[in-house]
Amino acid sequence: MANVDRLHRTATLSERAADQIRAMITSGKWPVGTRIPAEHELVERFDVSRNTVREALRALVHTGLLEARVGDGTYVMATSELRAAVLRRTETSTTDEVLALRLLLEEYAAGLAAVNAGSEDVRRLRALLEDVPAAASRSIADHAEADIAFHREIVRLSGNSLLVDLYDHLGAALSDLLSSLMSSRPTADEHDRLHMELVEAIAARDEVAARHIASLLVSEARRMHSEASGDREQKL
C-alpha cells in the first residue's frame, strides 16, 4: 500500500511539474523553438526530484509540446496540445485535405461573420484587405501572412472561439500552402476580386453570398494548386 501511495504521489508531482512547464509555454515565456532549461535547473525551479522532472518532460514530449534532441536539449514545438496534434496531422496531410478543411472552416465562418459583423468590423476587414498589396510587394511570405490575417479576422467574427483556435493551429500549414500557391500563380486579379466581394457580402449581411464567395476562394486555391502540380509534372 505504501508503494502505491508513493507512486501516486510521484505521478501527482510530475503532473504538477508538467502543468508548470506547460504554463511557461502557453504564457509565451518559452516560445516555440526555445530550448527549455536543463533538467537540473528545472529541479531547482520546481523544487522536485530529477525523476519527477523527467516524467513531466516525457509526458510533454509524448503530447508533442516538446521535442527531446539527443546531445542538444529539449525544445518547445507547439503552444498547446491541440496545436501539436494539428501540426502532426497536417505534416502527413495532402494539400487537398488541408484545402478541404479550410473550405469547411472559412465557408461556415463567413456566413456567421455576415450575421455578426458590425460597421467597425467591416472597416477592420477593409483595412486588412488594403494591407495585402503592400505585403505582396515585400515578399511571398508576407503576402501569405496578410492573406491569413484577413481570413483569420473573418473567422474571429464568427464568434466561435473554437473555430478561431483551430484556424490558428492550422496557421503553419496554411502559410506554407499559400506561399507555394502565390509563387506559382501568374495573376492575383480573380483572388483579389473575390476578397473584395466577400467583404461587401459581409457588409451587406448577406450570409448566403458570403458563404458562396468563401467557397469560391478555396476553389480558386484548389485550381491554382492543380495548375501548379501540372506544371511541375510537365517539367519532370
C-alpha positions in Angstrom: 0.0 0.0 0.0 2.9 2.3 0.8 4.4 1.7 -2.6 1.1 2.5 -4.3 0.8 5.8 -2.3 4.4 6.7 -3.2 3.7 6.0 -6.9 0.5 8.2 -6.8 2.4 11.0 -5.1 5.2 10.9 -7.7 2.6 10.9 -10.5 0.9 13.9 -8.9 4.2 15.8 -8.6 5.1 15.0 -12.2 1.7 16.2 -13.4 2.2 19.4 -11.4 5.6 19.9 -12.9 4.2 19.3 -16.4 1.5 21.9 -15.7 4.1 24.4 -14.7 6.2 23.8 -17.8 3.0 24.0 -19.9 2.2 27.3 -18.3 5.6 28.7 -19.2 4.9 27.7 -22.8 1.3 28.9 -23.2 2.2 32.2 -21.5 4.8 32.9 -24.2 7.7 32.9 -21.7 9.1 29.9 -23.6 8.2 30.5 -27.3 8.1 27.8 -30.0 11.7 27.0 -30.9 13.1 27.8 -27.5 15.4 25.3 -25.7 14.0 25.0 -22.2 16.2 24.9 -19.2 18.2 21.8 -18.4 16.9 19.2 -16.0 18.9 20.3 -13.0 17.6 23.9 -13.5 14.0 22.6 -13.6 14.6 20.5 -10.5 15.6 23.7 -8.6 12.9 25.8 -10.2 10.1 23.4 -9.3 11.7 22.0 -6.1 11.1 18.4 -7.2 13.3 15.4 -7.9 15.1 14.7 -11.1 12.8 11.7 -11.8 9.8 13.9 -11.4 11.1 16.3 -13.9 11.9 13.5 -16.3 8.4 12.1 -16.0 7.0 15.6 -16.7 9.2 16.1 -19.7 8.4 12.6 -21.1 4.7 13.3 -20.9 5.0 16.7 -22.7 7.2 15.1 -25.4 4.5 12.5 -25.9 1.9 15.1 -26.5 4.1 17.0 -29.0 4.6 20.1 -26.9 8.3 19.4 -26.5 10.9 17.6 -28.5 14.0 16.0 -26.9 17.1 16.2 -29.1 19.9 13.9 -28.1 23.0 15.8 -27.1 21.3 19.2 -27.6 18.4 19.6 -25.1 14.6 19.8 -25.1 12.8 22.3 -27.4 9.3 23.8 -27.4 7.5 22.6 -30.5 3.9 23.9 -30.0 1.9 26.2 -27.7 -0.8 23.7 -26.9 -1.7 20.0 -27.2 -4.3 20.9 -29.9 -1.7 22.8 -31.9 0.8 19.9 -31.6 -1.8 17.4 -32.7 -2.8 19.6 -35.7 0.8 20.1 -36.7 1.5 16.4 -36.6 -1.6 15.7 -38.6 -1.0 18.4 -41.3 2.6 17.2 -41.8 1.2 14.0 -43.2 -1.9 15.5 -44.9 -2.2 16.2 -48.6 -2.8 19.7 -50.0 -6.3 18.6 -50.9 -7.1 17.6 -47.3 -5.8 20.9 -46.0 -7.9 22.8 -48.6 -11.0 20.7 -47.8 -10.7 21.6 -44.1 -10.1 25.3 -45.0 -13.3 25.2 -47.1 -15.3 23.9 -44.2 -13.9 26.4 -41.7 -14.0 29.5 -43.9 -17.3 28.9 -45.6 -19.0 28.4 -42.2 -17.2 31.3 -40.6 -18.0 33.7 -43.5 -21.7 33.0 -43.1 -21.6 33.7 -39.3 -19.4 36.8 -39.9 -22.1 38.2 -42.2 -24.6 37.8 -39.4 -22.4 39.1 -36.6 -20.2 41.8 -38.1 -20.9 45.5 -37.3 -19.7 48.6 -39.2 -16.4 48.7 -37.2 -15.7 45.1 -38.0 -16.2 45.8 -41.7 -13.8 48.7 -41.5 -11.2 46.5 -40.0 -11.7 43.9 -42.7 -11.3 46.6 -45.4 -8.1 47.8 -43.7 -6.7 44.3 -43.6 -7.5 43.9 -47.3 -5.8 47.1 -48.1 -2.7 45.8 -46.4 -2.4 42.9 -48.8 -0.9 44.7 -51.9 1.9 46.2 -49.8 2.6 42.9 -48.2 2.7 41.2 -51.7 5.2 43.8 -52.8 7.6 42.8 -50.0 7.7 39.0 -50.3 5.6 35.9 -50.9 5.8 35.1 -47.2 4.4 38.5 -46.2 1.7 38.2 -48.8 0.7 34.8 -47.4 0.6 36.2 -43.8 -1.5 39.2 -44.8 -3.9 36.8 -46.6 -4.2 34.6 -43.5 -4.7 37.7 -41.2 -7.6 38.8 -43.4 -9.3 35.3 -43.3 -8.5 34.9 -39.6 -10.4 38.1 -38.8 -13.4 36.7 -40.7 -13.1 33.5 -38.6 -12.9 35.7 -35.4 -16.1 37.4 -36.5 -17.9 34.1 -36.5 -18.0 34.4 -32.7 -16.9 30.8 -32.3 -13.7 30.7 -30.2 -13.1 27.0 -31.1 -13.1 27.9 -34.8 -10.5 30.6 -34.1 -8.3 28.2 -32.2 -8.5 25.6 -34.9 -7.7 28.1 -37.6 -4.8 29.4 -35.6 -3.4 25.9 -35.2 -3.7 25.4 -39.0 -1.6 28.6 -39.5 1.7 27.0 -40.3 0.2 24.6 -42.9 -1.9 27.4 -44.4 1.1 29.7 -44.6 3.3 27.1 -46.4 0.4 26.2 -48.7 -0.4 29.9 -49.6 3.3 30.7 -50.2 3.5 27.8 -52.6 0.4 28.8 -54.5 1.3 32.5 -54.6 4.7 31.8 -56.1 3.1 29.8 -58.9 0.1 31.9 -59.9 0.6 34.4 -62.8 -2.1 36.9 -61.6 -3.9 37.7 -58.4 -6.8 39.6 -60.1 -9.5 36.9 -59.5 -8.4 36.2 -56.0 -8.4 39.9 -55.1 -11.8 40.4 -56.7 -13.3 37.6 -54.6 -11.8 39.1 -51.5 -13.5 42.4 -52.1 -16.8 40.7 -52.9 -16.5 38.8 -49.7 -16.1 41.9 -47.6 -19.1 43.5 -49.4 -21.3 40.5 -48.8 -20.4 40.6 -45.1 -21.1 44.4 -45.0 -24.5 43.7 -46.6 -25.1 41.0 -44.0 -25.7 38.6 -46.9 -25.0 35.2 -45.3 -25.7 33.1 -48.4 -23.4 35.3 -50.6 -20.6 35.3 -48.0 -20.6 31.5 -47.8 -20.7 31.2 -51.5 -17.8 33.6 -52.1 -15.7 32.0 -49.4 -16.2 28.6 -51.1 -15.2 30.2 -54.4 -11.9 31.5 -52.9 -11.0 28.0 -51.7 -12.0 26.6 -55.1 -9.6 29.2 -56.7 -6.8 28.0 -54.4 -7.6 24.4 -55.5 -7.4 25.4 -59.1 -4.1 27.1 -58.6 -2.7 24.0 -56.8 -3.9 21.8 -59.6 -2.3 24.0 -62.3 1.0 24.3 -60.3 1.1 20.5 -59.8 0.5 20.0 -63.6 3.3 22.4 -64.4 5.7 20.6 -62.1 4.8 17.2 -63.6 5.5 18.6 -67.1 8.9 19.8 -66.1 9.9 16.4 -64.7 
